[in-house]
Amino acid sequence: MKNIVIIGGGTGTFTLLSGLRQFPTNNSVIVSTADDGGSTGKLREELNVIPPGDIRQCLVGLSYTDEEVRNLFSYRFAKGSLAGHTVGNIIITALEKSTGSIEKAIVTAAKMLNVRGEVVPVTLYPTTLTAVLANGKRIVGEHNIDELPASQQRAQIKSLDLTPKKSANPRAIRLINDAHAIVFGPGDLFTSIIPNLLVKGMKEAIKKSKAQKIYVANIMTKHGQTDDFKCSDCAGALQKYLGAKLDYVVVNTAKPDAKTVREYAKEKAAVMVPDMEALKKQSIKVAAENLISKKPVVKVPGDSLRRSLARHDSEKLARIIYDILND
């Protein structure tokens, strides 16, 4: 059975995992420890724990337990002193504090959710992401980089830095060494994917790996991160930080419905242009298809963060990854 390692986190990774559950693959996820927004940010700040949010979403994505248990881990309080927190984030935080180890916490939560696969924090320390903009301004904190109000403009991100500069989790390196395919995304390029490459030892291990290196381009641009980017621009930025070539880029060829496009326009976001010829000129193979999910996205009460409205079809995306792996 082939090993797929996904580098990312959040809704995009959850979507891909939900699709891959239907295929005979070993699926693992490496997640950043720089998240500092929403429920995760509060728990991290108050209790000094590894950010649990992406870990929780990926565990649920890999879960084969009853739907009621998965829904429990995803349940978000809308009122009271726990408003904004998800049950899963609280459970993982409590497990880390009671066991003294995020890895033990993940193992226990994985048993509760009957998880098949692994979720591994890229390093065993909470980290802080800093962006340096083209005009020299510095933005500190993943949430501050990620959540730029539509009413504000800022210069393009020139470089990223991660502190403290700790070595990669040995389990993350092991997953990379054993991988047949390494999938980057879908997810925010500069706050979800690239931070993993800034951890000591990660990009070196990926460069040495003979696994297929696949980037899943987002459906929409992200205000403050990928304004005016095309798919080839995202691939180029990822290759710059990786220091290695991608083998494949998966692109969406369809446009969301007009209402969704208008909603994104309010957030200064637009459809990511699938410039396939530019990718091919970079000697990157392209897998292109209408990948937009038809499932409606429902805003969860108590959730203070902006969430994507246009999402990948989990089954179609998983099929593409599986076919690339077995080509």
VENWO-V420856 format. One line per field, one symbol per residue. burial: 1 if it has 9 or more other C-alpha atoms within 8 Angstrom, else 0. Layout:
BEGIN
burial->???
END
This chain:
BEGIN
burial->011111111101111111110000111111111111111111110000111111111111111010001101111111000011111111111011101001011101110011110111111101111111110000111111110101000001100111000101100110111011111111111111111111111110111010011111111111111110111101100110110001111111100000011001101111110111001100011110001110000000011000000111111111110100100
END
